[in-house]
């Protein structure tokens, strides 16, 4: 059987049709081919959107209900998990590989910095993965398959600029590096499917809002960063498709549901030498905040009506989904909260739960995506 034309799928998060005019190279792809709207995912966050794009299923099926959620077996809130085993639906690269094998042919996939990359059933992968020392130190690093290939990329391109991937220094360098690395993989390995995640448009719009950011400049920078991928794809006769997880909107203020639940006695904290932390075992209800959605976990179903009533009176909350509501929105999954709250368009959910700033946990003012029980865009400052 003749091998199909290779495909390069670029995930340009934050890119919208209105911004394409500032990206002439990417716009030309649309003009030469086609452009269609993607059915939106709820929540519109990276982990959920990527799982939906790769599986074609809703969160109620693939199980990625946010960037983080409550792991009920251990009563831990975990964000930014990378294990591919968390996706409970078959991704497209696994389907393609299975079908190719059934037809007696091969299928090669490269997955460059897309989420849930650890343990993914792909031939080539590169993903951010720091080293953690016993003394609490962290050293930046990347990992992948094969490790020799990853080391070769850094030898040729220089070390991956990890500080530009997230945090106060997040910006263009990481996108340029990922694009250059992707181009190298296309040239050397010629995958049937190459997945590249380019996060450049996900930083300043979160820091300053889209109207507070120079979107034409940022989009031109993304367009220029894509050039090595486009050139490598053209040389290999590969098609290039562009997808985007979501666009950004302006917000004016934050909602702090955990403080509300604490004041009503549902959320319990444990104080200690490093500040207050949530006691998830003792708490009757708490919120896992993720941009404009919050999963509300409630220990006893008898408390659901009271918690719902409290949240309905909280300014900035637009919709509260119960079991039927979650089903209608594709979020009916055991990982979801007993209730799911959606904010007004110009609001967002913030995770803080402490009522006294002097008792804030030590991680509150740091970049610590794995210890915070909620997504914190303030880490970009």
C-alpha positions as CSV (number, residue, x, y, z in Angstrom):
1,X,0.0,0.0,0.0
2,X,1.3,3.5,-0.9
3,X,2.3,5.5,2.1
4,X,-0.1,8.5,2.7
5,X,1.1,12.1,2.5
6,X,2.7,13.0,5.9
7,X,0.8,15.5,8.1
8,X,2.2,18.2,10.4
9,X,-0.3,19.4,12.9
10,X,0.7,22.7,14.6
11,X,-1.2,23.6,17.8
12,X,-0.9,27.4,17.8
13,X,-2.8,28.0,21.0
14,X,-4.4,31.5,21.2
15,X,-4.6,31.9,17.4
16,X,-8.0,33.0,16.2
17,X,-9.4,33.7,12.7
18,X,-9.2,37.5,13.4
19,X,-5.5,37.2,14.1
20,X,-4.6,35.3,10.9
21,X,-4.2,38.5,8.9
22,X,-1.1,39.2,11.0
23,X,0.4,35.8,10.2
24,X,0.9,35.8,6.4
25,X,2.6,32.4,6.2
26,X,-0.2,30.7,8.2
27,X,-2.9,32.7,6.5
28,X,-1.6,31.4,3.2
29,X,-2.2,27.9,4.3
30,X,-5.9,28.7,4.8
31,X,-6.1,30.5,1.5
32,X,-4.5,27.6,-0.3
33,X,-6.6,25.1,1.5
34,X,-9.5,25.5,3.9
35,X,-10.5,26.8,7.3
36,X,-13.2,25.5,9.6
37,X,-14.2,26.2,13.2
38,X,-13.4,23.6,15.8
39,X,-16.2,22.6,18.2
40,X,-15.1,24.2,21.4
41,X,-14.1,22.2,24.5
42,X,-15.3,22.9,28.1
43,X,-13.3,23.9,29.9
44,X,-11.3,25.9,27.4
45,X,-7.9,25.0,28.9
46,X,-4.9,23.3,27.5
47,X,-5.1,19.8,28.9
48,X,-8.8,19.4,28.1
49,X,-8.6,20.9,24.6
50,X,-5.6,18.9,23.6
51,X,-7.2,15.6,24.8
52,X,-10.3,16.5,22.9
53,X,-8.4,17.3,19.7
54,X,-6.4,14.1,19.8
55,X,-9.3,11.8,20.7
56,X,-12.3,13.5,19.1
57,X,-14.2,12.8,22.4
58,X,-15.6,15.0,25.1
59,X,-14.2,15.1,28.6
60,X,-17.0,12.9,29.8
61,X,-15.3,10.2,27.7
62,X,-11.6,11.0,27.7
63,X,-11.6,12.1,31.4
64,X,-9.4,15.2,31.1
65,X,-11.8,17.5,32.9
66,X,-9.3,20.4,33.3
67,X,-5.7,21.2,33.8
68,X,-6.1,19.6,37.2
69,X,-8.7,17.9,39.3
70,X,-9.1,16.0,42.6
71,X,-7.6,12.6,42.7
72,X,-10.3,11.1,44.9
73,X,-8.4,7.9,45.9
74,X,-5.7,10.0,47.6
75,X,-7.6,13.3,48.3
76,X,-5.0,15.2,46.4
77,X,-5.5,18.0,43.8
78,X,-2.9,17.6,41.1
79,X,-2.3,20.0,38.2
80,X,-0.2,19.7,35.0
81,X,0.1,16.0,35.0
82,X,2.0,14.5,32.0
83,X,1.1,10.8,32.1
84,X,-0.6,9.7,28.9
85,X,-2.3,7.0,30.9
86,X,-4.7,9.6,32.3
87,X,-6.4,9.9,28.9
88,X,-9.2,7.3,28.9
89,X,-10.0,7.4,25.1
90,X,-7.8,6.3,22.2
91,X,-5.8,9.2,20.6
92,X,-5.5,9.5,16.9
93,X,-1.9,8.4,16.7
94,X,-2.7,5.1,18.5
95,X,-5.7,4.5,16.2
96,X,-3.6,5.2,13.1
97,X,-0.8,2.9,14.3
98,X,-3.3,0.1,15.0
99,X,-5.0,0.5,11.6
100,X,-1.6,0.6,9.8
101,X,-0.5,-2.6,11.5
102,X,-3.7,-4.3,10.5
103,X,-2.9,-3.4,6.9
104,X,0.7,-4.6,7.1
105,X,2.2,-1.1,7.0
106,X,3.9,1.1,9.5
107,X,3.0,4.5,11.1
108,X,5.4,6.8,12.7
109,X,4.3,9.7,15.0
110,X,6.4,12.5,16.6
111,X,4.8,14.4,19.5
112,X,6.6,17.6,20.3
113,X,5.6,19.3,23.5
114,X,1.9,18.4,23.4
115,X,0.6,17.6,26.8
116,X,0.3,14.0,28.2
117,X,3.5,13.1,26.4
118,X,5.0,10.8,29.0
119,X,4.2,7.2,28.1
120,X,2.5,8.2,24.9
121,X,2.3,5.5,22.2
122,X,4.4,7.5,19.8
123,X,7.8,6.8,18.2
124,X,9.3,10.2,18.9
125,X,8.5,12.5,21.8
126,X,10.1,15.6,23.4
127,X,8.6,17.1,26.5
128,X,9.7,19.4,29.4
129,X,10.7,17.4,32.4
130,X,12.9,19.0,35.2
131,X,15.2,17.1,37.5
132,X,14.3,17.2,41.2
133,X,16.9,16.9,43.9
134,X,16.5,15.5,47.4
135,X,17.2,18.9,48.9
136,X,14.3,20.5,47.0
137,X,16.4,21.9,44.1
138,X,15.1,21.8,40.6
139,X,17.2,21.7,37.4
140,X,15.6,22.4,34.1
141,X,15.6,19.7,31.5
142,X,13.7,17.9,28.8
143,X,13.0,14.3,28.2
144,X,11.9,12.2,25.3
145,X,12.0,9.1,23.1
146,X,14.6,8.4,22.3
147,X,16.8,10.1,24.9
148,X,19.7,10.1,22.4
149,X,17.5,12.0,20.0
150,X,16.6,14.6,22.6
151,X,20.2,15.0,23.6
152,X,21.1,15.5,19.9
153,X,18.5,18.2,19.5
154,X,20.0,20.2,22.5
155,X,23.5,19.6,21.2
156,X,22.5,21.2,17.8
157,X,20.0,23.8,19.0
158,X,21.3,24.6,22.4
159,X,19.6,23.9,25.7
160,X,15.8,24.2,25.7
161,X,15.1,27.7,27.1
162,X,12.9,26.3,29.9
163,X,12.3,29.6,31.8
164,X,10.5,30.9,28.7
165,X,8.1,28.0,28.7
166,X,6.3,29.2,31.9
167,X,6.7,31.8,34.6
168,X,7.7,35.5,34.6
169,X,10.1,35.0,31.6
170,X,7.6,33.0,29.5
171,X,7.7,34.1,25.9
172,X,9.0,33.6,22.4
173,X,12.3,31.6,22.9
174,X,10.6,28.4,23.8
175,X,8.3,28.5,20.8
176,X,11.3,29.2,18.5
177,X,13.2,26.2,20.0
178,X,10.2,23.9,19.7
179,X,9.6,24.9,16.1
180,X,13.3,24.4,15.2
181,X,13.4,21.0,16.9
182,X,10.2,20.0,15.1
183,X,11.8,20.9,11.8
184,X,14.8,18.8,12.6
185,X,12.6,15.8,13.4
186,X,10.7,16.2,10.1
187,X,13.9,16.4,8.2
188,X,15.6,13.4,9.9
189,X,12.7,11.1,10.7
190,X,9.9,11.9,8.2
191,X,7.0,11.0,10.6
192,X,3.6,10.2,9.1
193,X,2.2,12.5,11.8
194,X,4.1,15.3,13.5
195,X,2.4,17.1,16.4
196,X,4.0,20.4,17.5
197,X,2.7,22.6,20.3
198,X,3.7,26.3,20.0
199,X,2.6,28.3,23.1
200,X,3.7,31.8,22.2
201,X,0.2,33.4,22.1
202,X,-0.7,31.9,25.5
203,X,1.5,34.2,27.6
204,X,1.0,38.0,27.1
205,X,-2.8,37.6,26.6
206,X,-3.0,36.0,30.0
207,X,-0.7,38.6,31.6
208,X,-2.3,41.7,30.2
209,X,-5.4,40.6,28.4
210,X,-5.7,40.6,24.6
211,X,-6.5,44.3,24.4
212,X,-3.5,45.0,26.7
213,X,-1.2,43.0,24.4
214,X,0.4,43.8,21.1
215,X,-1.4,41.0,19.3
216,X,-0.3,41.9,15.8
217,X,3.3,41.8,16.9
218,X,2.9,38.6,18.9
219,X,1.1,36.9,16.0
220,X,3.8,38.0,13.5
221,X,6.4,36.5,15.9
222,X,4.5,33.2,15.9
223,X,4.2,33.3,12.1
224,X,8.0,33.8,11.8
225,X,8.7,31.0,14.3
226,X,6.7,28.6,12.2
227,X,8.9,29.1,9.2
228,X,11.4,26.2,9.9
229,X,8.4,23.8,10.2
230,X,6.8,25.0,7.0
231,X,10.0,24.8,5.1
232,X,10.8,21.3,6.4
233,X,7.2,20.1,5.7
234,X,7.4,21.5,2.1
235,X,10.7,19.7,1.5
236,X,9.2,16.4,2.6
237,X,5.9,16.9,0.7
238,X,3.9,17.0,4.0
239,X,0.6,18.8,4.5
240,X,0.5,21.3,7.3
241,X,-2.7,21.9,9.4
242,X,-3.0,24.5,12.1
243,X,-5.3,24.1,15.2
244,X,-5.9,26.3,18.2
245,X,-7.2,25.3,21.6
246,X,-8.9,28.6,22.4
247,X,-8.7,32.4,22.1
248,X,-8.5,34.8,25.0
249,X,-10.9,37.4,26.5
250,X,-10.4,40.4,28.8
251,X,-11.3,39.9,32.5
252,X,-11.7,42.6,35.1
253,X,-11.6,40.7,38.4
254,X,-11.3,37.3,40.1
255,X,-13.8,35.1,42.0
256,X,-12.4,33.3,45.1
257,X,-14.9,30.5,45.8
258,X,-12.6,28.8,48.3
259,X,-12.7,31.8,50.6
260,X,-16.5,31.9,50.3
261,X,-16.7,28.2,51.2
262,X,-14.3,28.6,54.1
263,X,-16.3,31.5,55.5
264,X,-19.3,29.2,55.5
265,X,-17.5,26.4,57.3
266,X,-17.2,24.0,54.4
267,X,-13.4,24.4,53.7
268,X,-11.0,23.5,56.5
269,X,-7.3,24.5,56.6
270,X,-4.3,23.2,58.5
271,X,-1.9,25.8,59.7
272,X,1.8,25.2,60.0
273,X,5.3,26.5,59.7
274,X,4.9,27.1,56.0
275,X,1.5,28.7,56.1
276,X,-2.0,27.3,55.7
277,X,-2.9,24.4,53.4
278,X,-6.3,22.9,52.6
279,X,-7.2,19.8,54.6
280,X,-8.9,17.9,51.8
281,X,-9.9,15.1,54.1
282,X,-11.6,17.4,56.6
283,X,-13.1,19.8,54.1
284,X,-16.8,19.2,53.3
285,X,-16.5,21.3,50.1
286,X,-13.8,23.1,48.1
287,X,-13.2,24.5,44.6
288,X,-10.5,23.5,42.1
289,X,-10.2,26.6,40.1
290,X,-9.1,26.6,36.4
291,X,-9.4,29.8,34.5
292,X,-13.1,30.4,34.0
293,X,-14.3,27.1,35.4
294,X,-14.2,25.6,38.9
295,X,-14.9,22.1,39.9
296,X,-16.7,22.1,43.2
297,X,-16.0,18.9,45.2
298,X,-18.6,18.1,47.9
299,X,-18.0,15.2,50.3
300,X,-21.6,14.6,51.4
301,X,-24.4,14.8,48.8
302,X,-26.7,16.3,51.4
303,X,-24.5,19.5,51.3
304,X,-25.0,20.0,47.6
305,X,-28.1,22.2,47.8
306,X,-26.6,24.4,50.4
307,X,-23.2,24.8,48.6
308,X,-25.1,25.5,45.4
309,X,-27.2,28.2,47.0
310,X,-24.1,29.8,48.5
311,X,-22.3,29.9,45.1
312,X,-25.4,31.2,43.3
313,X,-25.2,34.2,45.6
314,X,-21.5,34.8,44.8
315,X,-21.0,37.7,42.4
316,X,-19.3,36.7,39.1
317,X,-20.6,33.2,38.9
318,X,-22.8,32.8,35.8
319,X,-23.8,29.1,35.7
320,X,-23.6,26.2,38.1
321,X,-23.9,22.8,36.5
322,X,-25.4,19.8,38.4
323,X,-25.4,16.2,37.1
324,X,-27.8,17.0,34.3
325,X,-25.9,20.2,33.5
326,X,-22.6,18.3,33.3
327,X,-24.1,15.7,31.0
328,X,-25.4,18.5,28.6
329,X,-21.9,20.1,28.5
330,X,-19.9,16.9,28.1
331,X,-18.4,17.0,31.7
332,X,-20.2,14.1,33.3
333,X,-17.2,12.2,34.5
334,X,-16.1,10.9,38.0
335,X,-13.2,13.3,38.0
336,X,-15.5,16.3,37.7
337,X,-16.8,18.0,40.8
338,X,-20.2,17.3,42.2
339,X,-21.0,20.8,40.9
340,X,-19.2,22.8,38.2
341,X,-19.2,26.6,38.2
342,X,-18.7,28.8,35.2
343,X,-17.8,32.5,35.6
344,X,-19.1,35.6,33.9
345,X,-17.3,36.4,30.7
346,X,-15.2,39.2,32.4
347,X,-14.3,37.2,35.5
348,X,-12.0,34.3,36.4
349,X,-11.7,31.8,39.3
350,X,-8.7,32.2,41.6
351,X,-7.7,29.4,44.0
352,X,-6.6,31.3,47.2
353,X,-8.3,30.0,50.3
354,X,-6.4,31.9,53.1
355,X,-8.2,34.8,54.8
356,X,-5.1,36.3,56.4
357,X,-2.2,37.2,54.0
358,X,0.3,36.5,56.8
359,X,-0.8,32.8,56.7
360,X,-0.6,32.4,53.0
361,X,1.3,29.2,52.1
362,X,4.9,29.5,51.1
363,X,4.2,28.5,47.5
364,X,1.7,31.3,47.0
365,X,4.2,33.8,45.7
366,X,6.3,31.2,43.7
367,X,6.0,29.4,40.4
368,X,4.9,26.0,41.8
369,X,2.4,24.4,39.4
370,X,2.4,21.0,41.2
371,X,1.8,22.1,44.7
372,X,-0.9,24.7,44.2
373,X,-4.4,23.3,44.4
374,X,-5.5,25.4,41.4
375,X,-4.3,27.1,38.2
376,X,-2.5,30.3,38.9
377,X,-1.9,32.7,36.0
378,X,-0.2,35.2,38.4
379,X,2.9,33.0,38.0
380,X,3.4,34.8,34.7
381,X,4.4,38.0,36.6
